[in-house]
Amino acid sequence: MKILLIAMPWQGLDTPSSALGILGPCIRRQAAGWDVDELYANIPWAEHLIRESGGSITAEDYGDVAVQVFHGVGDWVFTPALYDVDGHRVEEFAEFLRQRGIDPRVAVEMQRHSREFVRNLAAEIAADPPDVVGFTSTFMQNVPSLSLARELKKLVPGIRTVIGGANCDGPQGPALHRNFPQLDFVISGEGERALPALLNRIAKGAGFADVPGLSWRDEDGSTVANAPAAAALPFAAVPAPDYDSYFRSIANSPLQEHVRPMLVMETSRGCWWGERHQCTFCGLNGSNIDFRSKAPARIAQEVKDLAERYQVLDLVMVDNILDMKYFNTVIPELAALDCDLRIHYEIKSNLTREQLKSLREANVLYVQPGIEGLSSHVLRLMDKGVSGAHNVRLLRDSEDLGLNVTWNILYGFPGETEEDYRSLIRRFTTLEHLQPPTGAWRIALERFSPYFEDPSTGFMFRRPAEIYDFIYEVPRDQLYDFVYLFDTTEQGIVGPVEAELKQAVDAWAEAYTHSSLSYWTDESGRVLIEDRRASWPQEVIALDDRHSNVYLGMFQGAGVEGVRRRLVSAGFAVADGEVEEMLRYFVDRGLAFEEEGRYVSVALEVDPYRRKLVNGKEVFASL
């Protein structure tokens, strides 16, 4: 028997599907008698768009749509294929996008081509049909998958269809099954055991009642939703991924000229922080937040094997958070590999400089630290477990060590105030030599998040997000059960301060490209600071012994009493109010960041012999 696993749009063109890469080996090991084929349908879809549009739609346009998760563009594009119509709510959705500052023309043009693509793809599959077609669905893969499943059922009524992935977690899976008869089976939860178990029962003609997390139909056509697995899958049961199908597809595609493939790998699931203090806005771990990580002994070898097999050095770790134990095991082993990898990891933002240095030495060049804000008050509302000073320190150390940081600022939390952000905006110029946020965004109400699970936290009113009105034609109560995003009453800042925050973030991004702030110590141990930031006087500031001691003492973050003790231990006499006066100087001059009484120096440490001159000469402002 044969199963065809499919990654529909909007899987990224530059990365293989982790789900297909793992499920294929699981089936081969656990489901005897089943042959597995894999189809990356995102690739022919991108080819189809380029060809049918005469090149006006590009691979870059595909990528732009693929990241517009919160506007639902990718799902809407495939609605004509789902409903077998020429176009679906085109003018309404175009206006919806325009109101949000998005040009709808590319999406509208894409929608014109989706029904033909799905029909052609279904005909190709039906020419030599598998026994089962399996779909993996995350974010905007629902409607493309439902569309192809519907067309396949028309052409080959006896074909079995199964879908799984993040879009099927918790109540979403049974709700999808109830509302879309083209789905024979839906797997909620991890599929490494459930999918092979399902295939074994299909092959034997056995019943399905004992497959954990499976939704199926009984004799009268009613949905039966089996209980989920009793425990999370141990990571020992997750094999190394096989991406042969993806790389064959790219090698045979004209897209290869436009795509730089990257590898994806999973070294943990769940979130060790979320097990104790789930971030209030985050629903990404779904119904299973239990943290599990891969045995350290496996990781370096699997990384090496993947890099050598596919001749690719870019590696994205898709973990939600780095296992801290890996600093003593995995990270040194990665550093010892004889290949120039470029690794991406998600980390917690309170890592020390030494830990960040270890990551850099292991070729972890890209990090996503979940900063989300620089206001300690707002960070507490998020339950992030870090302070604004922690986050600034990480930005400074990452810039110093050459790590690329992806982060953003979130707002819209119950209990936040305008002053939380206005006071922050006033200090952005202090940080304009550090990597800026990608933007400032109002939080969405996500299924599985603490804000969603407990309406009393501030989001009492909720309804399926407006984007779904343009996508699904199902009753409102059913829609509520299978969507991920919800509209709700806006909390926190609105109006002018919201606009000021976005403008300040844009200004930071503009200033960053031509700003630097660095320091070094001379032979006597005194600190010299060279300021070349866009919003500050360009000069070299020479600190005296006392101010040098204070500035270096703020490197890890310090309070007033900590600075005073450091001065006294160094033999300085300290008058009343003197420490506060020095700290205020550093903050007012933009050389330090202060948040709730914690001070962090923000200049980057450099070799004095490599420092740049200001207009060809050094300009000193002594203190």
C-alpha positions, 0 to 999 in steps of 0.5 A: 500500500502507498501513502503520499505525504504532501506539504501544501502552500504556504510551506517556505520555499527555502526550507523542507517540511520538518513534519514530512522529514520526520513522518516519512521515516516513522512510517517506514519503521512502524508501518510494514507494507507501506510505501511512502512518497512525499510531495512538496506542492508549494514548489509547483504552486510557485512555478505555476504562479510565475508561469501563469502570471508571465513573471509578474508574480515572483518567488519573492511574492510567494515568500511575502504572502507566506509570512502574512499569517495574521492577515490570512492571505494564503488561505484566502488565495485558495478559497476558489479551489475550496468552493469551486468558484472563479473568485471568492469575496475579492472586493471585500478582502481587498478592502480589508487588506487596504485598511491594514496598509497591505497592497492587495493586488498580488493576492488578488492575482494569485487567487485567479490561479489557485483553482486551476492549480489544484485541479491540475495537481489532483489530476496528476495524483489521481493518474496513479493514486495512492491509498492514502494522502496525508496533509500537514497543516500549520498556519495557512496550510488549511485551505490549500489542503482542504481544497486538494482533498476535496478535488481528490475525493471527486476524482478518486472517491475511494482515496483516504485522506488524513490531516494533522499538524498544529492546525489540528491541535486540541478541539481544532481537529475534531471541528475540522473533521465535522465540517469538512467531509473530504477529510476521512481522518484528522490527527490531533497531537503528535503524529509520530506514532498515531499516523503509523498506527492508523495506517496499520489499521487501514491495512488490516481493515481494523477499527480506529477506536484505539488510535490516540487523538484520531477523529474518524467517522462511525457507520452513521457518518458522525465524527468520533474523536478519540482521547489524546495520548496519555503522555507526550512523545519521548524524544527518543521516538523522533527520528532524524529527518529525511529531506531527500524529496525536498532537495530533489524537488528544488534541484529539478525546479527553475526556482533553484535560481531564486531559492537558497535552501536551509535545513531545519532540525528539532532538538526539543519540543514544548517550553521549559519556561512555559511549564512554570510561567507560560507567557500570557499571550503565547499559544504556540505550544498548543495543548502540549507544553511539556518540555522534552529535548533530544539526547545531546549525544545525537545532535552534533552527529545529526547536524553533521550528517544533514550538512554533508548529505545536502551540502547546506550550511544554514540550519534553523533549529525550530525549537521554541526555546533552547535547552539550557543543559545544552551549554555543557553538552551540545554547544561545545560539540557543535563548536568542535564540528569542522564546518562553517555552519550558520545556525538559528536558535530561539533562546531566553533573553537573560543569557549571560555574555559567556553563554552568548559567546559559547553560542557564537563559537558554535556558529549559532549566528542568529538568535530569536530571544523573545525580547518582546519589550523593554519595559519591566512593568510590561514584561511582568504583565507578559510573565516573561521572567526577565527585566528591561535591563536583561533585554538591553544587556542581551542586545548589547552583548549580541551586537558586541559578539556579532549575533544577529537578533530578531525581536519585536515589541508587543503591546496591548496588554491589560494593565499597561499604561501610556507612560510605560511606552512614552518613557521607553520611546524617550530612551530609544536614542540611547539604543540606536546603535543596537539591533532594532526591533522588526516592528511594534505590534498589538498582540493577537488573542491566540488559542491555547494562550493564558489570555484565551484560556482565562477570559477574566485576565482581560479579554472577556469578549472574543470572536473568530478573527475577521480574516476568517469571515473571508475564508470559511463558510461554516456556522459561527459556533463551529468556526470558533472551534477550529480557528487559532486567532480571535478578535477581542476588545483592545487593551492597553495603549491606543491612539497617539501613543501607539502611533508614536511607538511605531514611528519611534521603532522606524526611526531606530531602524533608520538610525541603526545603519549609521550609528555606533557607540564603543568604549575601550580602556587606556593603559591606566584603566580609564574608559574612553567612549567614542560616540558616533550615534545618529542622535548624539554629539559625535565625540570621544569622552574620556572618563576619570577613574571614578566614572570609569569604575562606575561605567564598568560596574554597570556592564552586567547591570547594577543598582545604586547600592551595588555601584556604591559598594564597588566604588568603596571597595576600590578605595574611593570616598563616596559622598551622599548623592554622588553615585546618583549624580554619576548614574544620572549623567550616564543616563542623560548622556545616553551612555547607560539604560535605566529601568526600575533602578537597574543601570546597564552600560550600553557601549560596545567593547572594542580594541582601541587600535581598531576604533574609528576616527570622527571626521578623520580625528579624535575629538575628546570631551573629558570628564 
